[in-house]
Amino acid sequence: MDLKFSDAEPSAEERDAVDRRLGGPGEGGWHGGQRDELDLRRAHGGRAARSRRHLVMEVLHAVNDRTGWISHGALNYIGRRLSMSAADVYSVATFYALFSTSPRPQRIVHVCTDVACMARGSKEVCASLEERLGPAGAANGWKHSPCLGVCERAPAALAVEAGDPPHEHLIGPAGADEIALALSAGPAALAAEAPPAMAVPQAGEAGLMLLRRVGQVDPESLDDYLAADGYAGLQRAVEMGPAQVIAAVKESRLMGRGGAAFPAGIKWESTANQPATPRYLVCNADESEPGTFKDRAILEGDPFSLIESMTIAGFAIGAARGYIYLRGEYPRAYRLLSNAIERARERGFLGADILGTGWSYDLEIRRGAGAYICGEETAIFNSIEGYRGEPRSKPPFPFEAGLFGKPTVVNNVETLCNVPLIMRIGAKAYTGIGTEGSTGPKLFCVSGNLVRPGVYEVPFGATLGQILDLAGGVTPGRKLQAVLLGGAAGGFVRPDELDIPLTFEGARANGTTLGSGVVLALDDSVDLPGILLRIARFFRDESCGQCVPCRVGTVRQEEALLRIIRNRRDAAAKGQDVDLLRDIGLVMKDSSICGLGQAAWNAVESAIDRLGILEESR
C-alpha cells in the first residue's frame, strides 16, 4: 500500500477564510493551531474535538469562495481545525460539483445545458462560446452545468468571482456576450438580475395564496411582511398550542410538495411523539430537479414566509433548531434568507422566549454545493453533519433518528409555506381548495417552448392544458411535441393528453406523476432523443455511486441510449437495446437504495411506451 502524506500549508488567504468561519485556532483552547510545549504533552481528540465536523461544508465554501478552489494545504488545515483527516475532508470536497480541488481561475461561468435550457438554445450559446473562448473547461473560464433553477429565463448561466467578498450572479437569458463580459470584467459589471416577481407572471393578481406577496412587498422588509398579514399564522399557532397545530395540519390533508406526497401532519405527529430530544426541523431548499424553480420564487420574493412557516413547524414538533438546506446556486436567495433570519431575530420572532411562549428556537442556513442527491432527506442529514451526501438505509426513519441521530422532520419550501395559510383560514376552509384527494393550492414550474414561462399557482384540479394556456401556449408557429411532467424523475405525456387533471390521484390514474411540479413543454423544434440522452447523463452524473444498481445502471442506460441514437437505421440492434433499457430500468427501480436510482428510468420508460420515439423503426 502506498500511503502519501502531505505537509502542504494553506495560503494566507485560505487560512484567513477558515479562521473567519471557525475563529482563531487559539481561541478557547487548542483547535488546530500550532502546538506549544504544553500542548504537545496533551492528547487533543475525542467527542469534543470532533463536535464541529458539521461545519466542514461551511468552511469548504469559505475557502472556495475566497480563492476559487481548495488546495491541498487548505484541506490539511481544515482537517487540523476540525479534527478530521485531510483525506476525509478531501472525500467531502470532491463529492460536490461546485467545489474544486484543482486550480482554476477566480472567475468562472457555469452554463446550463440541461433540458429546459436545451429547449431554449443553450446548445447555440455553447457553440458561440467555444468559438470565442475555446472548449468548455476551467482553463477557459466556463463550464457546462446541470440545471441552475432559472428555467423561466432559459438559457441560464451562473457567473462566479472568488474574492473577499465573492461575487455571484445568475444570468438569464444568457448569451455569449454576457458570459464573455462576466469573465473579462467580473459579475459585478453585469446588469442587475431580474426582480423576483419576473419569475411569477401572475404576480399581483387577486386570489393568489402562496404567491400573493411576491412583487407586492419588499422581500428585505419585515415591516412590509407584517403589514401583509405576516406572522398572523404564528400568532394563531401559539394560541392553539402544538398539539392543535399538528391536528389542524393533519385535518387539512396537506401532502408533501417535494415529489413523495407524504402527509405532512403524520410526519409532524410521528416526530413530536418521540421521547428523544433535541428534535430538529430541516427545510429542503435544494431544489435541483431539472426544470424546478418554484421554491426559488418564494425564497427570493417572500423569504419571511419561509421563516414564519419553519417557526410554526418547529413550535408544533418541539424542535430546538431548524436548518435551511439551500441550493448553492441561489446566491440572491442566500442573501435574502440571511437578512430575513437576522430581522426576525431582532424582533423576537426567533431566539429565546418567542412570543412569550418560553420556547427557544433558531434557524441556520446550510448551503449545498451542487449535488442533486442531497434532495433525498437522509442525504441532507449527512451533508449537514459534514459527510458525503449519500443516502442512508431506512429504517430507522427520520422521525426516529434523523439529523445528528435525533427525531427530525424534513419538508420542502412549498410544503412549509402552506402552513401559515392553514393557520389563518383553518383546516376546513383549506380542504375546500382543490380536490378531495389533493387539497390546497399548488405551484407549478412551467418552462420550455412557451410564451410566458414561470411559476404558476392554481388550485389542485386544474388540467395540464389549462396550465399551458396560462403560460400563453407554445411559441407561435410551432406545434407541441410533448410535455415532461414532474421533472427528470417524472415522465412524458403526449399533446393529446392535456386533459390530465393535475392532482396526485389524477396523475396516478393516467400513469404519470406530478413529481416536483415541473411542466416542461417541448415544441417540434426540439430533438427529443437528445433530451432523453441529457436526462440519462444527468442521472449518471448525479448518482452518488453508493449502490450498484444505480451506479452501474445509470451508466448502462446512457450507453444504450447512445447506441440507439447512433443506430437509427439498424432496427434489430435498436430493438435489442430497447429491451436492455427495460431490464436495466426494472433493476434500478426495484433495488436502488433511494429515489434517484428508482426514478432514473421513468422518463425513458415513458418516452418508449407513451411517445414511441425510440421504437419508430422496430
Summary of the structure (lengths in Angstrom):
residues: 618
radius of gyration: 24.3
end to end distance: 52.1
largest distance: 79.1
contacts: 2256
relative contact order: 0.09
helix: 47%
strand: 14%
